[in-house]
Amino acid sequence: MICATLEVFATALPPNRAIAGLDLGTVTIGVAMSDLRRSVATPIEVIRRVKFTEDAARLLALLAERGAQGIVLGLPLNMDGSSGPRVQSTQAFARNLERLTPLPIGFWDERLSTVAAERALLEADTSRKRRKEVIDQVAAGYILQGALDRLAHLA
């Protein structure tokens, strides 16, 4: 079920269950998971994209293994807040994923999440090679943490 707002997403979630955050790129999908209390987001994996059916199968297996009860997709709005081709691609991914899972799907504005992730990795003195390997999952962590912080204010 795709939720129009984070408020609707919050009502669709069972209590005390983890949710996943996704940073959807053209080459990779960064994945982060929350704790059961939904207070902390932890980057966990980067899925290399192949084609939708394989990507979705790998993603849903990972989410089932981790006990995720909801999915937050980063919405790549333009800096002025408008939608572009990447937003349409993310929404299409969500519609296709919705056919394969009963999990509620919500969106979170991901503007500057990759910039924040890159800055954090630089501050941690992470090598260029390692940054390239983990940037998407760290960005997913930023996306999910933003959504978790908002969800906490709704409770």
Phi and psi in degrees as a GROMACS rama.xvg file:
@    title "Ramachandran Plot"
@    xaxis  label "Phi"
@    yaxis  label "Psi"
@TYPE xy
-84.8274  126.555  ILE-2
-98.3277  130.648  CYS-3
-67.4736  -32.2775  ALA-4
-134.743  165.385  THR-5
-68.2344  -27.6401  LEU-6
-64.4767  -43.9843  GLU-7
-65.524  -41.4585  VAL-8
-57.9645  -45.1512  PHE-9
-59.5346  -40.0125  ALA-10
-72.2134  -21.93  THR-11
-84.6953  -8.6251  ALA-12
-89.9254  136.898  LEU-13
-73.0608  151.692  PRO-14
-69.7933  153.187  PRO-15
53.1508  46.9507  ASN-16
-133.651  149.519  ARG-17
-73.2555  153.084  ALA-18
-127.679  157.373  ILE-19
-106.529  149.167  ALA-20
-118.701  137.736  GLY-21
-124.232  135.16  LEU-22
-108.815  102.887  ASP-23
-88.1702  111.559  LEU-24
-109.458  176.698  GLY-25
-77.5314  -25.8994  THR-26
-106.906  -30.8328  VAL-27
-138.68  164.665  THR-28
-124.798  114.896  ILE-29
-81.4422  136.52  GLY-30
-124.824  133.791  VAL-31
-130.383  155.896  ALA-32
-128.764  149.637  MET-33
-92.4459  166.71  SER-34
-78.8187  175.165  ASP-35
-65.1429  -28.5381  LEU-36
-85.0886  -3.85823  ARG-37
58.6795  46.0765  ARG-38
-114.358  -24.4556  SER-39
-129.726  131.915  VAL-40
-98.3259  136.177  ALA-41
-125.515  122.142  THR-42
-63.3032  135.617  PRO-43
-125.534  -31.8714  ILE-44
-164.183  158.824  GLU-45
-120.858  125.367  VAL-46
-99.8633  123.921  ILE-47
-76.2262  126.437  ARG-48
-77.4967  139.423  ARG-49
-120.554  -73.368  VAL-50
-147.077  161.872  LYS-51
-53.8292  -46.248  PHE-52
-61.1884  -41.7335  THR-53
-70.7843  -41.4331  GLU-54
-60.6775  -47.2169  ASP-55
-65.0191  -41.5313  ALA-56
-61.8546  -45.5757  ALA-57
-64.8221  -44.8024  ARG-58
-62.8639  -49.0878  LEU-59
-66.0325  -34.1871  LEU-60
-64.8429  -43.1639  ALA-61
-63.0127  -43.6373  LEU-62
-66.9262  -37.9649  LEU-63
-65.7221  -43.4443  ALA-64
-60.2344  -35.4206  GLU-65
-92.2506  -4.30357  ARG-66
74.6416  27.2091  GLY-67
-65.707  138.069  ALA-68
-116.51  8.44778  GLN-69
-168.646  160.726  GLY-70
-131.268  128.462  ILE-71
-110.242  119.246  VAL-72
-99.2929  132.25  LEU-73
-68.0437  129.562  GLY-74
-101.21  111.099  LEU-75
-81.2684  70.1927  PRO-76
-67.7959  154.988  LEU-77
-69.884  162.239  ASN-78
-59.1388  -26.5962  MET-79
-86.6108  4.59082  ASP-80
89.6635  -2.43763  GLY-81
-82.9202  163.26  SER-82
-94.1381  146.868  SER-83
-133.628  -165.668  GLY-84
-59.7791  -33.7104  PRO-85
-69.2858  -34.5091  ARG-86
-65.1963  -44.6793  VAL-87
-61.6813  -39.6872  GLN-88
-65.1627  -41.5366  SER-89
-65.2263  -42.3802  THR-90
-65.9063  -36.5753  GLN-91
-66.1119  -41.0411  ALA-92
-59.2053  -44.5832  PHE-93
-62.2804  -43.1855  ALA-94
-62.4557  -42.3967  ARG-95
-67.1757  -39.4647  ASN-96
-67.4625  -35.7832  LEU-97
-58.2098  -31.7287  GLU-98
-70.8403  -18.4422  ARG-99
-105.289  -10.3611  LEU-100
-145.902  145.541  THR-101
-83.9641  -4.9081  PRO-102
-62.0074  139.074  LEU-103
-66.7121  142.313  PRO-104
-120.696  126.432  ILE-105
-122.525  169.451  GLY-106
-121.631  150.067  PHE-107
-138.217  132.241  TRP-108
-57.1513  117.942  ASP-109
-102.062  11.6033  GLU-110
-52.4873  131.749  ARG-111
70.9542  4.38762  LEU-112
-64.6569  -40.3682  SER-113
-69.2372  -36.4488  THR-114
-62.9715  -45.3639  VAL-115
-63.7279  -41.6376  ALA-116
-63.5922  -44.1468  ALA-117
-61.5709  -44.3683  GLU-118
-61.2203  -44.5087  ARG-119
-62.6883  -41.2695  ALA-120
-68.0826  -36.8577  LEU-121
-65.5492  -43.4672  LEU-122
-63.0131  -29.6909  GLU-123
-83.6851  4.80838  ALA-124
59.0831  39.8723  ASP-125
-78.1234  136.326  THR-126
-64.1688  156.382  SER-127
-57.22  -43.1078  ARG-128
-61.8445  -46.3608  LYS-129
-67.0188  -39.1072  ARG-130
-57.8064  -44.6744  ARG-131
-60.982  -35.4938  LYS-132
-72.2101  -33.6006  GLU-133
-113.201  -5.3106  VAL-134
-55.0975  -40.7859  ILE-135
-69.592  -37.8227  ASP-136
-73.138  -32.3719  GLN-137
-68.5873  -40.4546  VAL-138
-62.4881  -38.6881  ALA-139
-61.6109  -37.567  ALA-140
-62.2684  -42.0038  GLY-141
-64.6301  -41.4746  TYR-142
-61.1819  -50.879  ILE-143
-64.2657  -40.4166  LEU-144
-63.2076  -39.1832  GLN-145
-60.9564  -43.4952  GLY-146
-66.6924  -41.4501  ALA-147
-61.7327  -42.449  LEU-148
-62.2507  -40.9154  ASP-149
-66.9492  -43.9008  ARG-150
-59.7283  -36.9715  LEU-151
-63.47  -33.3676  ALA-152
-76.1538  -19.9405  HIS-153
-80.9144  -25.1705  LEU-154
